[in-house]
Amino acid sequence: MTYTQLKAFFAVAEAGGFNAASRKLGIGQPTLSTEVRALEQYFGVELFHRRGRGVMLTDFGRQLLRPMQRMFAAEAEAIDLLKASQDFRMGSLKVGAVGPYHVTEMLAAFKESYPEIEVTVSIGNSQQMRDELLEYRTDVAVLAHTQDDPRFFFLPYSRHPVVAMVNRDHPWSKRRSVHIEEFDGQRVVLREVGSTTRLAFEHALAAANIKPRVAMEIGSREACRHAVIRGIGVGIVSEVEFVPHKLINPLPISNAEIFTYAHVACLAERRESRLVSAFITVAQQLVARGQAGSRIIPG
């Protein structure tokens, strides 16, 4: 077994095929095929199902990919460290986020401090972002939901009130606020089960023993907003994620403490990694200056 064989396997697995991996590495496709085949023959395993010009990882191939991801992520980090001087003239950082609203301030501040660092951003829910951290596909993430998990480091960043949003024709549209009790029997449009905004709202409803009528469950903020525009029901959204529209009014829920949160997260083992640590420091500075979103978590 050689390093080039492992590199060939990893490149093909990540690229999804021999031709794509060949273009990415700048070496011939036959060479890649030979290296992967040699690795398979040496250990007597099958790493890919070959279907015409395409390939698919076998079950064993998927198992092997996970330590390879850790190995080559560590290699990339070492190369970044060796290439770049301590003034951060080179390097790349992969950032994940549950939405653009929470991460924009951090990205802007990070790029201002480290303009030569290449930053890429992926968007997904909190579970997807945790999975990407564990698989070394993301270096640092901004999550709405955390768990008591020693594998992760979490930095509390901000909290944002949850508000109702109503169509201009709704009886509440001229109001300045609404009470949680008024949701009893009210037609509401909710995000999908697992949404942190929905979870926070449902906890408040349960505490007040309130039961609205769920008119619709929708799997995106944008779709929920359009349902409110169409008058299907009252929507619930984190204040930081509310997008103004001429047919929608936002309404604070005045007598209930309902918040969504943002946390900066990374793998605990990578907390002191050069670029990860730099990003977290930038986030800490924003919190200290009172610039971390609409409301800062006390203490």
C-alpha positions, -999 to 999 in steps of 0.1 A, spaced: 0 0 0 13 35 -9 3 71 -1 -6 76 -38 -30 47 -37 -49 62 -7 -48 97 -24 -62 82 -56 -90 65 -37 -99 96 -18 -98 118 -49 -122 95 -68 -145 91 -38 -147 129 -32 -151 138 -69 -176 110 -76 -157 95 -105 -124 88 -121 -126 114 -148 -135 142 -124 -107 131 -100 -83 130 -129 -91 166 -139 -89 178 -102 -55 161 -96 -41 168 -131 -31 132 -137 -43 106 -162 -74 86 -156 -57 53 -163 -31 61 -137 -58 67 -111 -76 35 -120 -43 15 -117 -36 30 -82 -72 23 -69 -71 -12 -84 -38 -19 -67 -51 -8 -34 -82 -31 -38 -61 -61 -48 -35 -56 -20 -62 -59 7 -86 -80 -13 -115 -55 -10 -139 -38 -34 -140 0 -29 -162 11 -58 -191 -3 -79 -181 5 -114 -211 13 -136 -201 24 -171 -184 57 -167 -197 63 -132 -187 48 -99 -204 43 -65 -187 36 -32 -193 2 -18 -203 -2 19 -166 -8 27 -156 21 6 -179 44 26 -163 31 58 -128 38 45 -137 73 34 -143 86 69 -107 81 82 -94 92 49 -114 125 53 -98 130 87 -64 121 74 -65 145 44 -81 172 64 -52 170 88 -28 170 59 -44 201 43 -42 218 77 -6 209 80 2 222 45 -17 254 52 4 259 84 36 252 66 29 274 36 15 304 54 34 326 78 18 337 110 4 368 93 -23 346 76 -12 354 40 -25 320 28 -51 294 37 -87 285 33 -116 281 57 -149 262 52 -178 278 72 -212 262 76 -243 280 88 -280 274 94 -288 306 74 -271 337 60 -286 359 88 -265 346 116 -231 343 98 -229 375 77 -215 397 104 -188 372 113 -178 366 77 -175 404 70 -154 409 102 -132 378 94 -125 390 58 -117 424 71 -91 410 94 -78 383 71 -85 394 35 -62 368 19 -79 338 35 -102 320 11 -136 315 27 -164 291 14 -198 289 30 -224 261 30 -260 264 43 -280 237 60 -298 229 93 -280 224 126 -278 186 123 -263 188 88 -238 213 100 -228 190 129 -224 161 105 -202 182 82 -180 192 112 -176 155 122 -168 145 86 -142 173 83 -161 189 54 -166 221 74 -141 237 97 -164 259 118 -202 263 118 -229 287 131 -257 266 146 -291 274 160 -293 243 181 -266 227 203 -263 194 222 -243 184 252 -216 166 232 -179 166 243 -168 163 207 -178 199 200 -167 233 213 -196 258 213 -194 296 217 -227 313 226 -230 341 201 -265 357 200 -301 353 207 -331 366 187 -368 369 197 -393 349 178 -421 370 163 -454 364 146 -460 375 111 -495 382 98 -511 391 65 -523 427 62 -559 415 60 -556 396 93 -575 410 123 -541 414 141 -525 434 114 -530 468 131 -517 456 164 -483 464 178 -480 431 196 -498 399 205 -501 377 236 -493 340 236 -528 332 248 -543 346 216 -528 318 196 -553 294 212 -574 281 183 -556 304 159 -546 291 124 -508 290 122 -483 281 96 -453 262 111 -419 251 99 -411 214 97 -407 193 129 -371 198 141 -370 235 132 -355 254 161 -379 283 157 -409 259 158 -394 241 188 -390 274 208 -426 284 199 -441 251 208 -423 251 242 -439 285 249 -473 272 238 -470 241 261 -459 263 290 -491 284 286 -513 254 278 -522 269 244 -532 249 214 -534 266 180 -547 250 148 -519 240 125 -531 251 90 -499 240 73 -464 227 79 -437 239 55 -401 230 52 -385 264 45 -386 300 57 -395 313 23 -424 289 18 -438 298 53 -435 335 43 -455 329 11 -482 311 30 -486 341 52 -488 363 22 -516 341 8 -535 344 41 -532 307 51 -524 315 87 -501 333 112 -464 325 106 -437 323 132 -402 334 125 -370 345 143 -368 383 142 -334 382 126 -348 361 97 -378 382 90 -378 396 55 -401 427 51 -430 425 26 -457 450 19 -484 423 26 -469 412 60 -467 428 94 -443 414 121 -458 412 156 -437 408 188 -452 382 213 -452 405 243 -458 382 272 -436 352 264 -398 349 263 -393 330 230 -358 331 215 -337 314 189 -300 312 194 -268 313 174 -237 294 185 -203 292 168 -192 255 168 -161 235 159 -147 201 168 -132 203 202 -100 187 188 -97 215 163 -104 244 187 -68 256 185 -64 251 148 -50 282 133 -79 294 111 -106 280 133 -92 298 163 -90 330 143 -126 328 133 -138 321 169 -117 350 181 -134 373 156 -168 361 168 -158 367 204 -147 402 196 -181 409 179 -199 397 211 -176 418 233 -184 449 211 -221 442 212 -223 435 174 -234 399 175 -269 401 160 -299 417 175 -295 406 211 -265 394 229 -265 365 254 -258 379 288 -226 370 305 
